[in-house]
Amino acid sequence: MNVVFISPQFPPQFFHFVTALRERGVNVLGLGDCPYDALRRELRDSLSEYFFTPNLHDVEALQRAVGYFTWRHGRIHRIDSLNETWLEVESHLRESFNVPGLKPSDIARLRSKYGMHDVFKKAGLPHPDAILVRDAAQVKAFAREVGYPLVLKPDVGVGAARTFKVSSEAEVDEAFTTPLPGYVAQAFVRGTIVTYDGLVDAHGHIIFSTSHEYSDGIMESVLEQRDLSIWSHRELPPALDAMGRKMVEALGLRERWFHLEFFRLADGGFVALEANLRPPGAFVTDMMNYAGDTDVYRLWARLITGEDLSGFRYEPKYHVCHIARRTGRPYRYGHSEVVARLGANLLQHRELPSVFTSALGDEMYLTRHQDLEAMREAMRLVQARP
């Protein structure tokens, strides 16, 4: 089995997907923008071949690379990156080389915010009203229908990049002092972001699902530089599970990760926010492993190599929490004292890659707890201000 894996070195923990494939006897062909000698040893040892391409947005260069792999190794069976940035690139390569999986037309429908809006509407999932943005007058008219504030965001985007909130006609005018091509306007929803994350098999059956909660919205974290925390739930709320399953079915996903985002409202109900056709970001795949004492990297490799996983059961035993801090901000407790106080509950401490820092902070403490209140106390400890 020949699998082309795009950008196998980033995010940094994704090399585990490649090593898991190699363990299954897969011929893994790496395609990345990092020089071969700069790859970590475990990754180099798990790749059958690696093609360095400085610009992974250059589809023609990538087509030449995959053509070379085909000449060298025969038919390509899968092309993946599991990374939001390269979803469209993957789809074009699959179409060019007749590889199963999402094609450009699927990405256009399922990755755009407005495309998701239509999918949610047809499936009967509650969701914020949205429009494709033309001009300020149209956005103001939309606000008269749904009320302020509104969120303006790229129709296709990663995280909360170039996303902002407008709360009046004056702020709409200010937003349009520069062009906003390819944007959507969406009704603002007050609620807590919770996720529905997992894997779906080739027949559309969910292999496992779990949920994570954000202390703040990613948009607020980016715009206001808040100290974000993300933690795992030990139990899935039944209403969230029902809505998540309905969304997976509506999206028609097969043999894929999913990362679905919802708002939990004050009354306990849920509203669909968006769907992501990939694993959850940051280090949440590691969090899944720590929460359930399992290995989701190997689980994915088992899935795509055809193993029947219908008997797999994911049972979270812990709340695992990503607790962020920002460089240059004063905190009550220094690093050494935080480490000493967290003790055995501290799983990892690491500085985050620069691409993550705007949303997720400059460093994170990854902790594990059986008790939710103990986890919240760890959050207060790490992020306490003077």
N, C-alpha and C positions, 0 to 999 in steps of 0.2 A: 504494500500500500504506500503510495507516494503522497505526502502532504506538504504543501507549500505553506510555511508559517511566516507571515509578514511581521516585521519588527519584533523578533523573538526576545530582544533584550529589554523591552520597555512595555508596560511598567516593570520595575525590576524583579518582582516576584513571578512574572509570567514565564520565566525560564522553566519553572516547574511543569508547565503544560508540555513543553518540549521534551523534558526528561521523562515524563510519564508516557508520552507517545513512543519514545525510543524503547522503553521497557516493554512495550507491547509489540515490538518488532517492526514499528513503522519506520519507513525511510523519510526522515524529516529534512526538508530542503528550506533553509533559512534565506529570507530576503529582507535586508535591512539597511538602515542608513548609518550604522555604526561599523567602523572598520573591524575586520575579523579579529585582529590581535587585541582589540579592546573588549571583546566579549569575555564574560566570565568562563572559567575553565569548564564548569559543569555543562554549560550551554554548548561550548565548542565540541566537547566530547560526545554530545547527543545529536549533533547535526551531521548528516551524511555529506552535505555540501552547503556552502554559504555564498550568496551573491550580494556584493556590496553595491548599493545604489544610493548616491548622496541625497537624491530628492525622491522621496516616496510618493510625491504628488505627480510625478512624471509618468503617466500611464503608459506611454510608448516605451519608455525605458524598462518599465516593469514587464510589459508584454515581451520584450526581447529577453528578459531574464527568465521568465516562465517558459518561453520557447526553447531557451538553452536547456533548462531543466528537463523539458519533455524530450529533447534530442538525446540527453544523457541518460535519463532514467525511465523513459516511457510515459505512458498515460498518467496524468495528474488526477488523483481521486478527490482531493479536497484542497481548498484554499481558505485560510483563516488568519485572522490576527487577534480576534476577540477584543478589539480596541475600537472605540467609537470613531476615532480620527480616520481610520482606514476602511470603514464599512463600505463606502462608495467605491474605493479602489478595488477592494475584494470583489465586489459585484461585477465590475467591468472585466476583471480578469476571468471570473467564472464564465461570463458570457463569451469571451473571446476563445476560451479553451474548452467550452462545453462541460464545465464542472458543475455537479449538483450544488444547490444552495441558492441563497437570495441573489437575484439579478438586479440590474439598475432600476427596472420598473417597480420591483418590490421595495427597494430602498426609497425611491421617490414617494411611495405611498405610506410606508411604515416609519420612516425616519423623520419626516417633516412634522413640525408641530401641528400644522393645519391638516395634514393627512391623518395624523392620530385623532384629531378632533372629529373627523368624519367617521373613522372606524369606531370610536367610542359612541358617537351618536347613533350609528346603525345598530350597535350592540345593546343599546339601551343603558349604557353606563353613565351615571351622573358625572359631569365634567364641566369646567369653566367654559363659557361662551368665548369664541375667538373669531377674528377676522384676519384676512390678509391685508396688510397695510398698503394704502395708496398714497394718502396725503393727510395733513393735519385735520382738514375739515371732516373727512370720513371718520377719523379716530374720535373726534369730538362728538360726532353723531352717535357713534357706537357707545361712548360713555353716557350719553343721555338715555340710552336704552338699559344699560347694565349697571351704571353708576361708577363713580371713582372710588378707589384708585384702579388704574389699569397697569398691567405689566407689558412692556414692549420687549420683545426678544427675537433673535434670528429664527427664521422658520426652520433652519437646520443649524444646530449649534451643539457645542460640548459644554456641559456644566452650565454656569451662569455667565459665560463670557458675553460681553456687550449686551447685557440685560439690565433694564432699569425700570423703575416704577414712576408713574406720573399720577398726580393727585388733583390736577386742575387744568383748565384750558390754557392757562399761562404756561404750565409745565409742558403741555403738549406742544405749544408753539416753540418753547425753548428746545425741546427734543428734535424738532424738525428744522433747526438752524443748520443742521448737516443732513444730507440724504440718508434715508433708512431703507435701502433696497433689500428685498427678501426678508422683511420683518412680519411678525404677527402681533396683534394686540389681543390681550387676553384679560378677561375679568379677574380681578385679584380675589383670592380666597384666603381667609384667615383660618389657619389650621396648622397642625403638626404634620411634618412630612414623615411618612412611614413607607417602607418598601415591601415589595413582594418579589423575592429573588429565587432563582432556581434553574433547573434544567428540564427540557422537554425532549422526549425521544422521537424517533423517526415516524411514529404514528400519532404524534400530538399528545401523548400521555405524559403527564408531569411526573418525573422521576423523584424529585424532591423539591420542596419549597420552604422558605424561611423568611423572616422579616427583620428589618433594622429600622431604627428610629433616629432622627436627627434632632439635635438640641435647637438648631435654628435652620431656616431655609438656606440653601446654597447661595441664592441671590443676596440675602441679608449678610451672609458671611463674607461674600466678595465685596459688596458695596460698603459695608460698615466695618469690615475687618474684625468680625467677632471671633471669639474663641469657640470653635465648633467641637462638638462631641457626637460620635455615632456609636450606637450600641445595638446589640442583637437581642431579640426577644427569645425567651425560652418556649413560648407558646404562641401559635398563630391565632389572632382573633377570628372566630368563625366567619364574620361578615367580610373581613379582608380576604380570607381564603376563598370565599365564594366569588368575590369580585375579581380577584386575581386569576382564578381559573377561567372565568368568563372572558377576561381580557386576553389571556393566552389563546383561547379558542378563536376569538374574534380576529386576532392577528395572524392566525394560521401558521404558527411557528412549528418548525420541525428540526430536530437534532440541533438545538441551540440553547445557549444560555438566555435568560431573560432577567431584566432589572426594571421592574415596574414601580412607578412612584404614585402615591396617593396622598391626599390630605385627610387627616383624621380631624373631624369637626368637633366643636365643643359638646355636641349632643351624642358623640360616639359614632356617628355615621362616617362614611368614607366617600371621597370624590376623586375620580381619576385625574391625575396630573399629566403624566407622559409615560411612554414605553421606550425602553432602551434594549436593543437587540444584541446584548453583550453581557458579560459578567458585571456585577457592581464594581464601581471604581475604588480608588484609594487602595487600601489593603484589606478590603472586605472579604476577599476569597480566603485570605489567611484567617480572618476572624471566624469564618464559617468552620474552618478546620479546628480551631481552638474550641469553639463552642460545642461542637459535636464529636470531638476526638475522632476525626475522620480525615480524608484526603480528597478534596473536591477536584484537584488537578488530575489525579488518577481516575476519579469517577468519570470525568469528561473524556479522558482517553479511552476508557472502557466503552463509553457510549459510542464514540465515532468509529471504533473498531468492531462494532457489531455485537457486543455482549448484551444479553438480555438482562436488564436491570430492574425488571418489574418487582423483584423481591427486596430491592434496596429500601432501607428505612433510615431517615435522618432524624436523630433525636437530640436536640440541643440540651446539654447538661448545665451550661453556664451562660451568663451574660458576659459577652466580650465587648470591650469599649475602647474606641479610638478617641483619645483625649488630646486635643491640640493646644499648642502654645505658639506665640508669635515672637520672633526675634526683636529685641529692642523694647519690649513691653515689660514693665516691672511686675514681678510676681512675689508673693509673700515668701514662698519657699524656693530655695535654690535647687538645682538638679540633684545634688547629693542627698539633700534632706528628703526630697520627693522619693528617690529610689529607696532610701532607708525606710520611709514610712509605708510605702506600698508593699515592700517585702516580697513574699512569694506570689502575690497577686500580679506583679509586673511581669509581663511576657516579653515585651520588646520595648526598647526606646530607640528611635532613629530620627535623623534629620530627613526631611521630605525632599524629593526632587523639586526643582524650581517651578516646574509646570503645575505642581499641586499647591504651591504655597498660598496663592491668592484665596483659594476656597478653603483649604484644609489646614493652613498654618505652616510654620517652618519646621516644627518638630512634633512628634507624637509619642505618647505613652500608651501602649497597648496593654490593657489589664483584663483579668478574668475573675469573675465572682459568681457564686451560686445565688447570692442574695442581691436583689435589686437595690435596696437601700445602701448596702455596702458599696455597690458600684457608684451610686450617686455621691457617696462620701468621697470616693477616690476622685471623681470629677471635681468636686469642690476643693480638694486638697491640691490637685495639680494646677487648677486655674485660679486659685485664690489670689486676690490682689492685695497690695499693702494697705 
